Amino acid sequence: MVIIIFFLLHWYLSLFCQSFFLHRYAAHKMFTMTRNWERFFYMFTYACQGSSYLSPRAYAILHRMHHAYSDTEKDPHSPHHAKNLFDMMWKTKNIYNAYLHEKDKAEPRFLKNVPDWKKMDRVGGSYVSRILWGTLYVAIYFFSITVFELPYTHWAMYFLLPIHFLMGPIHGAIVNWSGHKYGYSNFDNKDKSRNSLILDILMLGELFQNNHHKLPSRPNFAVKWFEFDPTYPVVRILHVFRIIRLQKA
């Protein structure tokens, strides 16, 4: 039970940071926050993503490119220009690293108001950090399963560890692959975007890709009455408590 709880906490906290901070804030600026809150969410994202920490700056650049070039050859992560899921992930990794390490220069329109904390990105993206986080995950599994033999644990659960190591990229791969191949469309966006689920509990609203590509500045990714975006109520609560300020439509 401890392992399952740990896995679910890591899955959803990491996913929330990606959806709320990297996607809705860094890439789209759907809301504003003070510098101190921005630094807080930087560190919170690092703590939750751990070994798979993604730079908000590099993420924002890639995601803005994705919208500008959706499902064309210039799209950094379209399943329609990749041999398979792993080929898409590898291509995305290479483009991400090029912008992370500033080996390639992004178009000026993709750089406007992107958050940038180079020291945090250097720490989060370092091999030392990633190895230390990975070691922590292994230790939690080892002591829970092997040393203490806690109830409802089994050696087969060790196979969950690779997901912990690559949690951030795995979330991105699911969204970009499934959200541009499977599901239904509410809008004709001139691309392949789809809504994969109507109650997107699995990916906290990120699989409403068709809705999002039509309304990229809308903080609620659900549009129809039967759709539900679990991240949006949290966004509204943070707005009420003045931690963030939603942009006027």
KEDRENZA-750209 format. One record per atom (N, C-alpha, C): residue number from 1; x, y, z. Coordinates in steps of 0.05 Angstrom, whole numbers. Example, Ala and Ser with C-alpha at 12.3 -4.5 7.8 and 13.67 -1.06 7.14 Angstrom:
2
 seq     xx     yy     zz
   1    264   -114    156
   1    246    -90    156
   1    264    -66    156
   2    257    -45    142
   2    273    -21    143
   2    258      1    157
END
This chain:
249
 seq     xx     yy     zz
   1     16    -24      0
   1      0      0      0
   1     17     25      0
   2     39     24     15
   2     57     48     16
   2     68     54    -12
   3     76     34    -27
   3     87     38    -54
   3     66     50    -72
   4     41     40    -71
   4     20     50    -88
   4     14     79    -81
   5     13     86    -56
   5      8    114    -48
   5     31    131    -57
   6     55    122    -54
   6     78    138    -63
   6     78    142    -93
   7     71    121   -108
   7     70    123   -137
   7     49    143   -146
   8     25    141   -134
   8      3    159   -141
   8     10    188   -133
   9     22    192   -110
   9     30    220   -102
   9     50    231   -122
  10     70    215   -129
  10     90    225   -148
  10     77    230   -175
  11     60    213   -185
  11     47    216   -211
  11     31    242   -212
  12     14    246   -192
  12     -5    269   -193
  12      8    296   -185
  13     27    295   -166
  13     40    320   -160
  13     58    330   -182
  14     72    311   -195
  14     89    318   -218
  14     72    327   -241
  15     50    314   -246
  15     32    321   -267
  15     19    348   -262
  16     11    354   -237
  16      0    380   -231
  16     20    402   -237
  17     45    399   -229
  17     65    419   -234
  17     68    424   -264
  18     67    402   -280
  18     70    405   -308
  18     46    419   -320
  19     22    413   -312
  19     -2    425   -323
  19     -5    453   -313
  20     -2    458   -287
  20     -7    484   -276
  20     16    504   -281
  21     40    496   -274
  21     62    515   -275
  21     76    516   -302
  22     84    493   -313
  22     98    493   -338
  22     80    499   -362
  23     56    488   -362
  23     39    491   -385
  23     22    516   -383
  24      5    518   -363
  24    -14    541   -362
  24     -1    567   -355
  25     21    566   -339
  25     35    591   -332
  25     58    597   -350
  26     78    580   -350
  26    103    586   -365
  26     98    588   -395
  27     83    570   -407
  27     79    570   -436
  27     57    589   -445
  28     35    591   -429
  28     12    607   -439
  28      6    632   -423
  29     18    635   -400
  29     12    659   -383
  29    -18    664   -380
  30    -32    642   -373
  30    -61    645   -368
  30    -67    661   -343
  31    -46    663   -326
  31    -49    678   -301
  31    -22    690   -294
  32    -22    708   -275
  32      3    720   -266
  32      8    713   -237
  33     32    716   -228
  33     39    712   -200
  33     63    729   -193
  34     68    734   -168
  34     91    750   -160
  34    117    734   -164
  35    139    748   -163
  35    165    735   -167
  35    169    714   -145
  36    161    720   -120
  36    165    701    -98
  36    149    676   -103
  37    124    679   -111
  37    108    655   -117
  37    119    639   -140
  38    129    654   -160
  38    141    640   -183
  38    165    623   -174
  39    182    634   -156
  39    204    619   -146
  39    195    595   -129
  40    173    599   -114
  40    162    577    -98
  40    154    554   -117
  41    139    560   -138
  41    130    539   -156
  41    152    527   -172
  42    174    542   -177
  42    198    530   -189
  42    208    508   -170
  43    211    515   -145
  43    222    495   -126
  43    203    472   -121
  44    177    479   -120
  44    157    458   -117
  44    157    438   -140
  45    160    449   -165
  45    162    432   -188
  45    187    414   -187
  46    209    426   -178
  46    233    410   -175
  46    229    387   -155
  47    216    393   -132
  47    212    373   -112
  47    193    351   -122
  48    173    359   -137
  48    153    339   -146
  48    162    323   -170
  49    176    336   -189
  49    186    322   -213
  49    212    306   -207
  50    228    317   -189
  50    252    302   -180
  50    271    296   -202
  51    275    271   -207
  51    295    262   -227
  51    288    270   -255
  52    263    276   -260
  52    254    283   -287
  52    246    313   -289
  53    259    329   -273
  53    254    358   -273
  53    256    370   -301
  54    236    386   -308
  54    236    399   -334
  54    238    430   -331
  55    256    442   -345
  55    259    471   -344
  55    234    485   -354
  56    222    503   -338
  56    199    518   -348
  56    205    534   -373
  57    229    545   -374
  57    237    561   -398
  57    237    544   -423
  58    252    521   -422
  58    254    504   -445
  58    227    492   -452
  59    212    484   -432
  59    185    473   -436
  59    167    493   -451
  60    168    518   -441
  60    151    539   -453
  60    158    543   -483
  61    184    543   -489
  61    192    547   -517
  61    181    525   -535
  62    185    500   -526
  62    176    477   -542
  62    145    477   -545
  63    132    484   -523
  63    103    483   -525
  63     92    505   -543
  64    104    528   -542
  64     96    549   -561
  64    101    542   -590
  65    123    528   -594
  65    129    518   -621
  65    108    497   -629
  66    100    481   -610
  66     80    460   -615
  66     54    472   -625
  67     45    494   -613
  67     21    508   -621
  67     24    521   -648
  68     47    534   -652
  68     51    549   -677
  68     53    530   -701
  69     65    506   -697
  69     70    487   -719
  69     55    461   -714
  70     32    461   -702
  70     18    437   -694
  70     15    417   -716
  71     27    393   -712
  71     25    370   -729
  71     37    375   -757
  72     56    394   -759
  72     72    397   -783
  72    100    386   -777
  73    117    387   -797
  73    144    376   -793
  73    160    393   -773
  74    151    418   -768
  74    165    435   -749
  74    156    431   -720
  75    135    416   -717
  75    124    410   -690
  75    145    393   -675
  76    154    402   -651
  76    174    387   -637
  76    165    360   -626
  77    138    356   -624
  77    129    330   -614
  77    102    323   -626
  78    101    319   -652
  78     77    309   -664
  78     80    279   -670
  79     60    263   -662
  79     61    234   -669
  79     59    228   -698
  80     51    248   -714
  80     47    244   -742
  80     72    249   -759
  81     93    256   -745
  81    119    259   -758
  81    141    244   -742
  82    133    221   -732
  82    151    204   -717
  82    145    175   -724
  83    165    158   -723
  83    161    130   -730
  83    144    116   -709
  84    148    123   -684
  84    134    111   -662
  84    136    129   -637
  85    125    120   -615
  85    125    136   -591
  85    153    143   -581
  86    171    124   -582
  86    198    128   -572
  86    214    147   -591
  87    208    145   -616
  87    221    163   -635
  87    212    192   -630
  88    186    196   -624
  88    176    223   -617
  88    189    233   -592
  89    191    216   -571
  89    204    224   -546
  89    233    232   -550
  90    247    216   -566
  90    276    222   -571
  90    279    248   -586
  91    263    253   -605
  91    263    278   -620
  91    258    302   -601
  92    238    299   -584
  92    231    320   -565
  92    254    325   -546
  93    266    304   -537
  93    289    307   -518
  93    312    323   -531
  94    318    317   -556
  94    340    331   -569
  94    334    361   -573
  95    309    367   -581
  95    302    395   -584
  95    301    409   -557
  96    290    396   -537
  96    289    407   -510
  96    317    414   -500
  97    336    395   -503
  97    363    399   -493
  97    377    422   -509
  98    371    425   -534
  98    383    446   -550
  98    375    474   -539
  99    350    476   -531
  99    341    502   -520
  99    348    505   -491
 100    349    483   -476
 100    357    484   -448
 100    385    494   -446
 101    403    484   -462
 101    432    491   -461
 101    439    514   -480
 102    418    526   -493
 102    420    549   -511
 102    440    543   -534
 103    439    519   -544
 103    454    512   -568
 103    440    521   -593
 104    413    522   -591
 104    397    534   -612
 104    383    559   -602
 105    378    577   -620
 105    365    602   -612
 105    336    601   -621
 106    318    605   -602
 106    290    604   -607
 106    281    630   -621
 107    259    628   -636
 107    247    652   -648
 107    239    671   -626
 108    242    697   -630
 108    235    717   -609
 108    206    714   -598
 109    187    707   -616
 109    159    704   -607
 109    156    681   -587
 110    174    662   -587
 110    172    640   -568
 110    185    646   -541
 111    199    669   -539
 111    214    676   -515
 111    200    697   -498
 112    179    708   -508
 112    166    730   -493
 112    155    722   -466
 113    166    735   -445
 113    156    731   -417
 113    159    702   -407
 114    178    687   -418
 114    182    660   -407
 114    197    662   -380
 115    188    647   -360
 115    203    648   -334
 115    231    636   -338
 116    250    647   -323
 116    277    638   -327
 116    293    640   -301
 117    300    618   -290
 117    316    617   -265
 117    338    597   -271
 118    360    607   -282
 118    382    590   -292
 118    394    573   -270
 119    397    583   -246
 119    409    568   -224
 119    392    543   -218
 120    366    547   -216
 120    348    525   -210
 120    348    505   -233
 121    349    514   -257
 121    351    496   -280
 121    377    480   -280
 122    399    493   -273
 122    424    478   -272
 122    424    457   -250
 123    412    463   -227
 123    410    443   -206
 123    392    421   -214
 124    367    428   -223
 124    347    408   -230
 124    355    390   -253
 125    370    401   -272
 125    378    386   -295
 125    405    372   -293
 126    418    374   -271
 126    445    362   -268
 126    442    332   -264
 127    463    318   -272
 127    464    289   -269
 127    464    281   -239
 128    478    298   -223
 128    480    292   -194
 128    452    293   -182
 129    436    314   -189
 129    409    316   -178
 129    392    292   -187
 130    393    286   -212
 130    376    264   -223
 130    384    237   -210
 131    409    232   -206
 131    418    207   -193
 131    410    206   -164
 132    412    228   -150
 132    404    229   -122
 132    374    224   -119
 133    358    237   -136
 133    329    231   -135
 133    323    202   -141
 134    336    192   -162
 134    332    164   -169
 134    339    145   -146
 135    361    151   -133
 135    370    135   -110
 135    349    136    -88
 136    337    159    -83
 136    316    161    -63
 136    292    143    -70
 137    284    144    -95
 137    261    127   -103
 137    268     97    -99
 138    292     89   -107
 138    300     61   -103
 138    300     54    -73
 139    310     72    -57
 139    311     67    -28
 139    283     63    -16
 140    264     80    -24
 140    237     77    -14
 140    225     50    -21
 141    230     41    -46
 141    220     15    -54
 141    235     -8    -39
 142    261     -5    -37
 142    277    -26    -25
 142    269    -30      4
 143    267     -8     19
 143    260    -11     48
 143    231    -20     51
 144    213    -12     34
 144    185    -19     37
 144    181    -48     29
 145    194    -58      8
 145    189    -85     -3
 145    207   -105     10
 146    233    -99     11
 146    253   -119     18
 146    260   -119     47
 147    265    -96     59
 147    274    -94     87
 147    251    -98    106
 148    230    -81    104
 148    208    -82    123
 148    186   -101    114
 149    185   -108     89
 149    165   -126     78
 149    137   -116     86
 150    132    -91     80
 150    106    -79     87
 150     83    -93     73
 151     59    -93     86
 151     36   -106     73
 151     30    -94     46
 152     20   -111     28
 152     11   -104      1
 152     34    -93    -16
 153     58   -103    -10
 153     81    -97    -28
 153     90   -124    -40
 154    103   -121    -64
 154    112   -145    -78
 154    136   -137    -95
 155    154   -156   -100
 155    179   -150   -114
 155    173   -139   -142
 156    150   -147   -154
 156    143   -138   -181
 156    139   -108   -182
 157    135    -95   -160
 157    131    -66   -159
 157    156    -51   -167
 158    179    -64   -166
 158    204    -52   -174
 158    203    -43   -203
 159    185    -55   -219
 159    182    -48   -247
 159    169    -20   -251
 160    159     -9   -229
 160    148     18   -230
 160    170     39   -229
 161    194     32   -221
 161    215     51   -217
 161    222     67   -242
 162    224     55   -266
 162    230     71   -290
 162    210     93   -295
 163    185     89   -287
 163    166    110   -290
 163    172    134   -272
 164    181    128   -247
 164    190    149   -229
 164    213    165   -241
 165    233    150   -252
 165    257    163   -263
 165    250    183   -286
 166    230    176   -302
 166    223    191   -326
 166    195    203   -325
 167    185    209   -301
 167    157    217   -298
 167    149    240   -316
 168    165    262   -317
 168    158    285   -333
 168    156    279   -362
 169    177    268   -374
 169    175    261   -403
 169    153    240   -409
 170    147    222   -391
 170    125    203   -395
 170     98    217   -397
 171     94    236   -379
 171     69    252   -380
 171     67    267   -407
 172     89    279   -415
 172     88    294   -440
 172     83    275   -464
 173     95    251   -463
 173     91    232   -485
 173     62    223   -487
 174     50    217   -464
 174     22    209   -464
 174      4    230   -476
 175      8    255   -467
 175     -9    277   -477
 175     -5    282   -506
 176     20    283   -516
 176     25    290   -543
 176     18    267   -563
 177     22    243   -554
 177     15    220   -571
 177    -15    215   -572
 178    -27    211   -549
 178    -55    205   -547
 178    -72    229   -556
 179    -64    253   -547
 179    -80    277   -552
 179    -79    286   -581
 180    -62    273   -598
 180    -62    280   -626
 180    -67    256   -644
 181    -78    234   -632
 181    -84    210   -647
 181   -111    198   -640
 182   -119    199   -615
 182   -143    184   -606
 182   -163    203   -594
 183   -189    197   -600
 183   -210    212   -586
 183   -228    227   -606
 184   -242    247   -595
 184   -262    262   -610
 184   -253    291   -613
 185   -267    306   -631
 185   -260    334   -635
 185   -285    351   -631
 186   -283    373   -617
 186   -304    393   -615
 186   -300    415   -636
 187   -275    418   -645
 187   -269    440   -663
 187   -252    430   -686
 188   -254    444   -709
 188   -236    439   -731
 188   -212    458   -729
 189   -190    448   -719
 189   -166    465   -714
 189   -146    464   -737
 190   -153    450   -758
 190   -134    446   -780
 190   -109    431   -771
 191   -112    414   -751
 191    -90    397   -742
 191   -102    370   -734
 192    -87    354   -720
 192    -97    327   -712
 192   -104    326   -682
 193   -107    348   -669
 193   -112    348   -640
 193   -139    335   -634
 194   -139    320   -611
 194   -163    306   -603
 194   -167    309   -573
 195   -192    304   -564
 195   -198    301   -536
 195   -200    272   -531
 196   -182    261   -515
 196   -180    232   -511
 196   -199    222   -490
 197   -206    239   -470
 197   -224    231   -448
 197   -243    253   -442
 198   -267    246   -433
 198   -286    267   -425
 198   -284    274   -396
 199   -275    256   -380
 199   -269    261   -351
 199   -239    255   -348
 200   -223    275   -352
 200   -194    269   -354
 200   -181    269   -326
 201   -187    249   -311
 201   -174    246   -284
 201   -146    236   -287
 202   -141    220   -307
 202   -114    208   -311
 202    -93    229   -315
 203    -98    249   -332
 203    -78    269   -339
 203    -85    297   -331
 204   -104    300   -311
 204   -111    326   -300
 204   -119    347   -320
 205   -134    338   -341
 205   -144    357   -361
 205   -127    360   -385
 206   -103    350   -385
 206    -84    354   -407
 206    -92    340   -433
 207   -110    320   -431
 207   -118    305   -455
 207   -142    318   -469
 208   -149    343   -462
 208   -169    358   -477
 208   -153    375   -498
 209   -137    362   -514
 209   -120    375   -533
 209   -135    391   -555
 210   -157    380   -564
 210   -172    393   -585
 210   -183    420   -575
 211   -195    419   -551
 211   -205    443   -538
 211   -183    463   -534
 212   -161    454   -524
 212   -138    472   -517
 212   -126    485   -542
 213   -124    470   -564
 213   -113    482   -588
 213   -132    503   -600
 214   -157    500   -595
 214   -176    520   -605
 214   -176    545   -587
 215   -173    540   -561
 215   -174    562   -541
 215   -149    561   -524
 216   -126    568   -534
 216   -101    564   -520
 216    -97    581   -495
 217   -112    603   -493
 217   -109    620   -469
 217   -130    615   -448
 218   -147    596   -453
 218   -169    589   -434
 218   -159    571   -412
 219   -161    579   -386
 219   -150    563   -365
 219   -165    538   -359
 220   -190    537   -367
 220   -207    512   -364
 220   -206    498   -391
 221   -193    474   -392
 221   -190    459   -417
 221   -216    445   -425
 222   -235    442   -406
 222   -261    430   -412
 222   -279    451   -424
 223   -294    443   -445
 223   -312    462   -458
 223   -341    453   -457
 224   -346    428   -463
 224   -374    417   -463
 224   -382    411   -434
 225   -409    410   -430
 225   -420    406   -403
 225   -411    379   -391
 226   -405    360   -408
 226   -398    333   -398
 226   -368    330   -393
 227   -352    350   -400
 227   -323    348   -396
 227   -315    360   -369
 228   -293    350   -359
 228   -284    360   -333
 228   -253    361   -332
 229   -243    384   -326
 229   -214    389   -324
 229   -207    392   -294
 230   -195    372   -282
 230   -190    373   -253
 230   -171    395   -243
 231   -154    405   -261
 231   -135    426   -252
 231   -149    453   -250
 232   -170    458   -265
 232   -182    484   -265
 232   -193    493   -238
 233   -207    476   -223
 233   -217    484   -196
 233   -194    493   -178
 234   -171    479   -180
 234   -147    487   -164
 234   -138    515   -173
 235   -138    520   -199
 235   -131    546   -209
 235   -149    568   -198
 236   -175    562   -197
 236   -194    581   -186
 236   -190    586   -157
 237   -184    565   -142
 237   -178    569   -113
 237   -154    586   -108
 238   -133    581   -123
 238   -108    597   -121
 238   -113    626   -128
 239   -131    630   -147
 239   -139    658   -154
 239   -154    671   -132
 240   -173    657   -120
 240   -189    668    -97
 240   -171    676    -74
 241   -150    660    -69
 241   -132    666    -47
 241   -109    685    -56
 242   -111    695    -80
 242    -93    716    -91
 242    -64    706    -93
 243    -61    680    -95
 243    -34    669   -101
 243    -27    674   -130
 244    -48    671   -147
 244    -45    678   -175
 244    -67    697   -183
 245    -65    710   -206
 245    -86    728   -216
 245    -92    719   -245
 246   -117    708   -248
 246   -125    700   -275
 246   -127    724   -293
 247   -118    720   -318
 247   -120    740   -338
 247   -149    744   -347
 248   -157    768   -353
 248   -184    773   -363
 248   -185    763   -392
 249   -207    750   -398
 249   -211    739   -425
 249   -215    762   -445
END
